[in-house]
Amino acid sequence: MYIDYVPNKKLFRAIYLRESRRDGKKVIKKTISNITHWEPKKISALRLVLNGETRIGTESFKIIRSLPHGNVTAVLGTMKRLNFSSLLSLLPKKRNLILALIADRIITHQSKYATAKALNPQTAKSTLFQELKLSIVTTYDLYAAMDSLLKKKTVIEKQLAKKHLKDNALVLYDLTSVYFEGTKCLLTRVGHSKEGKKGTLQIMVGLLTNKEGIPIATEVFEGNVLDHTTLVAQVQKVSDTFGITKLIIVGDRGTIISKRIEELKKIEGLAFLTALKSREIQALIIEGSLKLSVFDETDLAEIQSPLYPNERLVCCRNLFLAKERYEKREALLQATGEELKKIGIATRSKKRSLKGKANIGLRVGKVIGKYKMGKHFDLTIKSTEFSYQRDEASIQREQLLDGVYIIRTPLSKEDASSSEVVTIYKGLAVVERAFRCMKTTDLQIRPVCHHLSGRVKAHVFLCMLAYYVEWHMRQLLAPLLFEDEDKEEAQKARISVVAKAVRSDKAKRKDAKKVTDDGFPVQSYQSLLLDLGTLTRNTVAPKLDDESLTFEQNTEPTVLQKKALDLLQVSVYL
């Protein structure tokens, strides 16, 4: 008895269980059963038995290849649940390539050249190519997919806005810098780096999110653009392109400045919410509208000022922030003083002393530029000597405003109470978190290596879509992460909306024990994704002369992996 593989007219093999006997010179075959429909591993097991194996175990098979599969299942399953295929419905030919680019950015965040290799069967680093039914992928295929995606960027953003923004929506907006590799992109400029990369070429990236921090739209600007100059265009984008007739735009004090507010006031149905700068707070004190004694008994007060007609000024003082700023300033003053002292000693040295106003000034300028404390020192520079002393009056004036911030908005009290105004403004932290996720370990938007402006914009948009998926994954995986999943309880435990945020009792237990209430080890998002990658898909073959009959077998998920996949609601895709 043996297994016979027979090519048929449909160009695939039929598989039969047969026996044969010899009648003279003639071989007579008898078909016992058609087993074409059997699973490959079942056929392999039967073939081993027919070959004389009395016990089938691991020694009868060998694993030809293992590819990470759990992380692919987690990401693609989430994208399927979020209906990403519908989101990319206008790109049917490039859809799977774009899905692969987004998924790869979440899983490995590598270059497009490395991604192309990882999507080819021979050099694959995961089962992503199998799940998306990709064959041979080149870097140029990925570039073509990016070009197609960029053409439909506005349409996709409109779909996201329709899903996550309603009329009278709250929109958060912020801008950050991203350093650039290379010198040929038209968007790159040398500008003020928010990453501390002085002198490097960079681009500016703007991000719009809803109040929960779900990304809606992104835009790329030249590297030397000022934050506030991008604001009006983004507001018009939300209003005109997305069809939102009433909205509240929230931005920090560097984005929504007085000059731009006058332009925003001309847009019908728009309200804004921002914070005053230090010099504007000082002006309120001088004008008499703000008396710091208001904070003697409370950390939250509301005032009016003729400097800001028809607007509300919500004044806050955060004691934790005040202490933090005081300690930081003292440390910087101390460090500045130590460096200036060295310069003074150098001017009095008997050997090779530091001389000349220009030379001394150059040394002093480096110190002041490093610590940014020049406004708190009185400096005296002469050709052969240098002296300094602290400006205590300047230090005390700044110290009075430690922890003080004032939120400015035209919203009425019926629209938002003072506490709600503070909560809305603090919501900007979710945009900052989005930037951290996109720029650092999670998605690694940087360094940007593309030269064409369109490719740079497409790359940033891909990272935004990847963060969209990650945001939803984080929400579902919160019970296993260091995330605080009981935010309502944490909010109730907070003594004041101005005070430092506190974590819920459940989150504190996770922080202390590093174990969830269910007994699972608490993970970071990245470590959990890496753990899911150890759930592999194995290509198995019997130890026979003919190894063409292979089958695939997934490893069994661990208890932690099963819990994670259940939370993501993607176990069915394993």
C-alpha positions in Angstrom: 0.0 0.0 0.0 1.4 3.4 -0.9 0.4 7.0 -1.6 0.4 8.0 -5.3 0.6 11.6 -6.5 -1.1 12.0 -9.9 -1.1 15.2 -12.1 -4.5 15.9 -13.5 -5.9 18.2 -16.2 -6.5 21.1 -13.8 -2.7 21.4 -13.2 -2.7 20.3 -9.6 -2.0 16.8 -8.2 -4.6 14.3 -7.1 -3.5 12.2 -4.2 -4.6 8.5 -3.9 -4.1 5.7 -1.4 -3.4 2.7 -3.6 -2.1 -0.8 -3.6 -0.5 -2.7 -6.4 0.3 -6.3 -7.5 2.2 -7.8 -10.4 0.4 -10.1 -12.9 3.2 -11.4 -15.0 4.8 -8.4 -16.6 1.8 -6.2 -15.9 1.4 -4.0 -12.8 -2.2 -3.8 -11.6 -3.1 -0.7 -9.4 -6.1 -0.5 -7.2 -7.3 2.8 -5.7 -8.4 2.4 -2.2 -9.3 6.0 -1.4 -9.0 9.5 -2.8 -7.2 11.5 -0.1 -6.6 14.7 -2.1 -8.8 16.6 0.4 -6.8 15.5 3.4 -4.6 18.0 5.4 -0.9 17.8 4.4 0.2 16.8 7.9 -2.3 14.0 7.9 -1.1 12.7 4.6 2.5 13.0 5.9 1.7 10.9 9.0 0.0 8.2 6.9 3.0 8.1 4.5 5.4 7.6 7.4 3.3 4.7 8.7 3.3 3.1 5.3 7.0 3.5 5.2 7.4 1.4 8.3 7.3 4.0 11.1 5.5 2.4 14.0 5.7 5.5 16.2 5.3 9.0 14.8 6.9 11.7 16.9 9.1 14.7 16.5 11.9 12.5 15.1 9.7 11.8 12.1 9.4 15.5 11.1 11.6 18.5 10.7 10.9 22.2 10.8 12.1 23.8 7.6 11.3 27.4 8.6 9.7 29.5 11.4 8.3 33.0 10.9 6.9 35.3 13.6 3.2 35.3 13.3 1.5 36.5 16.5 2.5 40.1 16.1 1.3 40.1 12.5 -2.0 38.6 13.6 -2.4 41.3 16.3 -1.7 44.2 13.9 -3.6 42.9 10.8 -6.5 41.7 12.9 -6.8 45.1 14.5 -6.6 46.8 11.0 -9.4 44.4 9.8 -11.5 45.2 12.8 -11.0 48.9 12.1 -12.1 48.3 8.5 -8.9 49.6 6.9 -9.8 47.9 3.6 -12.8 50.3 3.4 -10.6 53.2 4.3 -8.3 52.3 1.4 -11.1 51.3 -1.0 -10.0 53.9 -3.6 -6.6 52.1 -3.9 -7.6 48.5 -4.8 -4.4 47.7 -6.7 -2.1 49.1 -4.0 -4.2 48.3 -0.9 -2.2 45.3 0.3 1.1 47.0 -0.2 -0.1 50.0 1.8 -1.5 47.7 4.5 1.9 46.0 4.6 3.7 49.3 4.9 1.5 50.4 7.8 1.8 47.0 9.6 5.6 46.9 9.1 5.9 50.4 10.5 4.2 49.1 13.7 6.1 45.8 13.9 9.7 46.6 12.8 9.7 50.4 11.7 12.5 49.9 9.2 13.5 51.5 5.9 11.5 50.9 2.7 14.4 48.8 1.3 14.4 46.6 4.3 10.6 46.4 4.2 10.7 45.2 0.6 13.1 42.4 1.5 10.9 41.4 4.5 7.9 41.1 2.2 9.6 38.7 -0.2 9.1 34.9 0.4 12.8 34.1 0.4 13.9 36.8 2.8 10.7 37.3 4.8 11.1 38.3 8.5 7.4 37.5 9.4 4.2 36.0 7.9 3.1 39.5 6.7 3.7 38.5 3.0 1.6 35.4 3.4 -1.3 37.0 5.2 -1.5 39.8 2.5 -0.8 37.4 -0.4 2.3 39.2 -1.7 4.8 37.6 -3.9 7.8 39.5 -5.2 8.0 43.1 -3.8 10.5 45.7 -4.8 11.4 49.0 -3.3 9.9 50.7 -6.3 6.6 48.9 -5.7 6.5 50.4 -2.2 7.4 53.8 -3.6 4.5 53.5 -6.1 2.2 52.5 -3.3 3.3 55.6 -1.3 2.7 57.9 -4.3 -0.8 56.4 -4.7 -1.6 56.8 -1.0 -0.5 60.5 -1.1 -3.0 61.2 -3.9 -5.8 59.9 -1.7 -4.6 61.5 1.5 -7.3 64.1 1.8 -10.1 61.5 1.0 -8.8 59.2 3.8 -8.5 62.1 6.3 -12.1 63.1 5.5 -13.2 59.5 6.3 -11.4 59.6 9.6 -12.9 63.1 10.4 -16.4 61.8 9.6 -15.8 58.9 12.0 -14.2 60.7 14.9 -15.2 64.4 14.6 -18.7 65.8 14.9 -20.1 69.3 14.8 -19.0 71.4 17.7 -16.0 69.2 17.8 -12.9 69.7 20.0 -9.8 69.6 17.8 -6.2 69.5 19.3 -3.3 70.8 17.2 0.4 70.8 17.7 3.6 71.0 15.6 7.0 69.3 16.1 10.3 69.1 14.3 11.8 66.0 12.7 15.4 65.9 11.7 16.3 64.8 8.2 19.0 62.6 6.6 20.4 64.0 3.3 20.5 67.4 1.7 18.3 67.2 -1.4 14.7 67.5 -0.2 13.0 70.8 -0.9 11.1 70.8 2.4 14.2 70.7 4.6 15.5 73.8 6.3 17.7 74.6 9.2 15.3 75.8 11.9 14.6 75.7 15.7 14.9 72.1 16.6 12.5 70.8 19.3 14.7 67.7 19.5 17.9 69.5 20.4 19.5 68.7 17.1 21.0 72.1 16.4 22.3 72.8 12.9 20.6 69.8 11.3 18.2 70.0 8.4 14.6 69.3 9.5 11.0 69.3 8.5 8.0 70.4 10.6 5.1 68.0 11.2 1.6 69.2 12.2 -0.9 66.8 13.7 -4.6 67.2 14.3 -6.4 64.9 16.7 -9.7 64.7 18.4 -10.0 65.1 22.2 -9.2 61.5 22.9 -5.9 61.8 20.9 -7.1 59.8 17.8 -5.1 61.2 14.9 -7.3 62.7 12.1 -4.9 64.5 9.8 -1.3 65.5 9.4 0.7 68.0 7.4 4.3 68.5 6.6 5.9 72.0 6.4 9.3 73.4 5.6 11.8 73.0 8.4 12.0 76.7 9.4 8.3 77.5 9.5 7.0 79.1 12.7 4.3 77.2 14.7 1.7 79.9 14.6 2.0 80.4 10.8 0.5 77.0 10.1 -2.5 77.4 12.3 -5.0 79.2 10.1 -4.5 76.8 7.2 -5.2 73.8 9.5 -8.3 75.4 10.9 -9.6 76.0 7.4 -8.8 72.4 6.5 -11.0 71.2 9.4 -13.8 73.7 8.6 -13.9 73.5 4.8 -12.5 70.1 3.8 -14.0 68.1 6.7 -17.2 70.1 6.7 -17.1 70.9 10.5 -19.1 74.1 10.9 -18.6 74.5 14.7 -15.3 73.6 16.3 -13.0 74.4 19.2 -9.3 74.5 18.3 -6.8 73.9 21.2 -3.2 74.8 20.9 -0.2 75.7 23.1 1.0 79.3 23.7 3.5 79.0 20.8 0.9 78.0 18.2 -2.2 80.1 19.0 -0.7 83.6 19.5 -2.5 87.0 19.7 -1.7 87.8 16.0 -3.3 84.5 14.8 -6.3 84.9 17.2 -7.4 88.0 15.4 -7.5 85.9 12.2 -9.3 83.1 13.9 -12.0 85.4 15.1 -13.0 86.1 11.5 -13.9 82.4 11.0 -17.5 81.8 11.8 -18.3 79.0 14.2 -14.8 78.8 15.6 -13.7 79.0 19.2 -10.1 78.7 20.5 -8.4 77.7 23.7 -4.7 78.5 24.5 -2.4 79.8 27.3 -0.8 83.1 27.8 2.9 83.6 27.6 5.0 84.8 30.6 5.2 88.4 29.4 1.4 88.5 28.9 0.9 87.3 32.5 3.3 90.0 33.7 1.2 92.6 31.7 -1.9 91.4 33.6 -0.2 91.9 36.9 1.0 95.4 36.0 -2.5 96.3 34.6 -4.0 95.1 37.9 -6.4 92.4 36.6 -4.3 89.6 38.2 -3.4 89.6 41.9 -1.3 86.7 42.9 -3.0 86.7 46.3 -5.9 85.0 44.5 -3.9 81.8 44.8 -3.6 82.0 48.6 -6.7 79.8 49.2 -7.4 78.2 45.8 -5.4 77.0 42.8 -8.1 77.9 40.2 -9.7 81.3 39.6 -11.3 83.2 36.7 -10.7 86.9 35.9 -11.6 89.4 33.3 -9.3 92.0 31.7 -9.7 94.9 29.4 -6.7 93.6 27.6 -8.8 90.6 26.5 -12.4 91.9 25.9 -15.2 89.3 25.5 -12.8 86.5 26.6 -12.4 84.4 29.8 -9.1 84.1 31.6 -8.9 81.0 33.7 -5.9 81.3 36.1 -4.2 78.2 37.6 -1.4 77.5 40.0 0.1 74.0 40.1 2.2 73.6 43.3 3.9 70.5 42.0 4.9 72.3 38.8 6.0 75.3 40.9 8.4 73.2 42.9 9.7 71.4 39.8 10.4 74.7 38.0 12.1 76.2 41.1 14.4 73.2 41.5 15.2 73.2 37.8 16.0 76.9 37.7 18.2 76.6 40.8 20.1 73.7 39.1 20.6 75.8 35.9 21.7 78.9 37.9 24.2 76.8 39.8 25.6 75.2 36.6 25.8 78.6 34.9 27.6 80.1 37.9 30.1 77.3 38.0 31.0 77.8 34.3 31.2 81.6 34.6 33.4 81.2 37.6 35.8 79.2 35.4 35.9 82.0 32.9 36.7 84.5 35.7 39.6 82.3 36.8 40.9 82.0 33.3 41.1 85.8 33.0 43.2 86.0 36.2 45.5 83.2 35.3 49.2 84.1 35.2 49.9 81.8 32.3 48.0 82.1 29.0 45.3 84.1 30.6 42.0 84.8 28.7 42.1 88.3 27.3 40.2 90.6 25.0 36.5 91.4 25.1 35.7 89.4 22.0 37.4 86.2 23.4 35.9 86.6 26.8 32.5 87.4 25.3 32.7 84.3 23.1 33.3 82.0 26.1 30.5 83.7 28.1 28.1 83.4 25.1 28.6 79.6 24.9 27.7 79.3 28.6 24.6 81.5 28.4 23.5 79.7 25.2 23.8 76.4 26.9 21.9 77.0 30.1 19.6 79.9 28.9 20.0 81.7 32.2 21.6 85.0 31.0 18.5 87.1 32.0 19.3 86.2 35.7 22.9 87.4 35.7 24.6 90.8 35.6 27.8 90.4 33.5 30.7 92.7 33.3 33.2 92.1 30.5 36.4 94.1 30.1 39.5 93.4 28.1 41.4 91.9 30.9 38.8 90.8 33.5 35.3 89.4 33.9 32.9 89.4 36.7 29.3 88.4 37.3 26.6 88.2 39.9 23.1 86.9 40.2 20.2 89.3 39.5 18.1 88.4 42.5 15.3 90.8 41.5 14.9 89.1 38.2 15.0 85.6 39.8 12.3 86.6 42.3 10.0 88.1 39.6 10.1 84.8 37.7 9.8 82.8 40.9 6.5 84.5 41.7 5.0 83.0 38.5 6.3 79.4 39.1 3.5 77.0 38.4 1.2 79.8 37.2 -0.5 79.5 33.9 -3.5 81.3 32.4 -5.8 79.8 29.8 -7.5 82.2 27.4 -10.8 81.3 25.6 -13.9 83.0 24.2 -16.0 80.0 25.3 -19.0 80.9 27.5 -19.5 79.4 30.9 -22.5 77.5 29.5 -20.2 75.9 27.0 -17.5 75.0 29.5 -16.9 75.6 33.2 -13.5 76.8 34.5 -12.6 73.2 35.5 -13.7 72.0 32.0 -11.5 74.6 30.4 -8.5 73.4 32.3 -9.3 69.8 31.4 -9.6 70.7 27.7 -6.3 72.5 27.7 -4.5 69.7 29.5 -5.8 67.4 26.7 -2.9 68.7 24.6 -0.8 66.1 26.4 -2.3 63.4 24.1 -0.9 65.1 21.0 2.5 65.3 22.7 2.2 61.5 23.5 1.3 60.9 19.8 4.4 62.7 18.7 6.5 60.7 21.2 5.1 57.4 19.9 5.6 58.5 16.2 9.1 59.8 16.8 10.8 57.3 19.2 10.7 53.6 19.8 7.2 52.8 18.7 7.1 53.9 15.1 10.4 55.8 14.5 9.3 58.4 12.0 12.9 59.6 12.1 15.4 59.7 10.6 13.6 60.6 7.3 15.7 59.5 4.4 13.5 60.2 1.4 14.5 63.0 -1.1 11.2 63.7 -2.9 8.8 66.0 -1.0 5.9 63.8 -1.9 7.6 60.7 -0.5 8.4 62.6 2.7 4.7 63.6 3.1 3.6 60.0 2.3 6.1 58.6 4.9 4.7 60.9 7.6 1.1 60.0 6.6 2.0 56.3 6.9 3.3 56.9 10.4 0.1 58.7 11.3 -2.0 55.8 10.1 0.2 53.4 11.9 -0.3 55.4 15.1 -4.0 55.3 14.5 -3.8 51.5 14.6 -1.5 51.6 17.6 -3.8 53.9 19.5 -6.7 51.4 19.3 -4.4 48.5 20.2 -3.1 50.3 23.3 -6.7 51.0 24.5 -7.6 47.3 24.2 -4.3 46.0 25.7 -4.4 48.5 28.6 -5.2 45.7 31.2 -1.8 44.1 30.4 0.2 47.4 30.1 1.4 50.0 32.5 -1.5 52.1 31.2 -4.2 53.4 33.6 -7.3 51.6 32.4 -9.5 53.1 35.1 -9.3 56.8 34.3 -12.7 57.7 35.8 -11.5 56.5 39.2 -8.2 58.4 38.8 -10.2 61.5 38.0 -12.3 61.2 41.1 -9.2 60.7 43.3 -7.7 63.9 42.0 -8.0 66.7 44.6 -8.2 69.4 41.9 -8.3 69.6 38.1 -5.2 71.8 38.3 -3.2 69.4 40.5 -0.9 66.8 39.2 -2.7 63.8 37.7 -2.9 60.7 39.9 -3.3 57.1 38.9 -6.1 54.8 40.0 -5.6 52.2 42.7 -5.6 49.5 40.1 -2.8 51.2 38.2 -0.8 51.7 41.4 -1.1 48.0 42.2 0.3 47.2 38.7 3.1 49.7 39.2 4.1 48.3 42.6 3.8 44.6 42.0 4.5 44.5 38.2 1.7 42.0 38.0 -2.0 42.5 37.0 -4.9 41.6 39.2 -5.3 38.5 36.9 -1.7 37.4 37.6 -0.1 38.4 34.3 3.2 40.2 34.3 2.7 43.8 33.4 4.2 44.7 30.0 5.2 47.8 28.0 3.5 48.0 24.6 6.7 47.2 22.8 7.7 44.2 25.0 4.2 42.8 24.5 4.4 43.1 20.7 7.8 41.4 20.8 6.4 38.6 22.9 3.6 38.1 20.4 6.3 37.8 17.7 7.5 34.5 19.4 4.2 32.9 18.4 5.5 31.5 15.1 4.2 29.8 12.0 6.3 26.7 11.2 6.8 25.0 7.9 7.0 21.3 8.6 8.2 18.4 6.4 8.4 14.6 7.0 11.9 13.1 7.0 11.5 11.3 3.7 13.4 11.3 0.4 10.6 13.3 -1.1 10.2 16.4 1.1 7.8 18.2 -1.3 4.8 17.5 0.9 5.0 20.1 3.6 2.5 21.7 5.8 2.3 24.7 8.2 1.7 24.5 11.9 1.3 27.5 14.3 2.8 27.2 17.7 0.3 27.1 20.5 0.0 30.6 22.2 1.1 31.0 25.8 -1.5 32.1 28.4 -0.2 35.7 28.1 -0.3 35.6 24.3 -3.8 34.2 24.3 -4.9 36.9 26.7 -3.5 39.6 24.5 -5.1 38.3 21.4 -8.4 37.9 23.1 -8.2 41.5 24.3 -7.5 42.6 20.7 -10.4 40.4 19.5 -8.2 38.8 16.9 -7.8 35.2 18.1 -10.0 34.1 15.2 -7.3 35.2 12.7 -4.6 32.8 14.1 
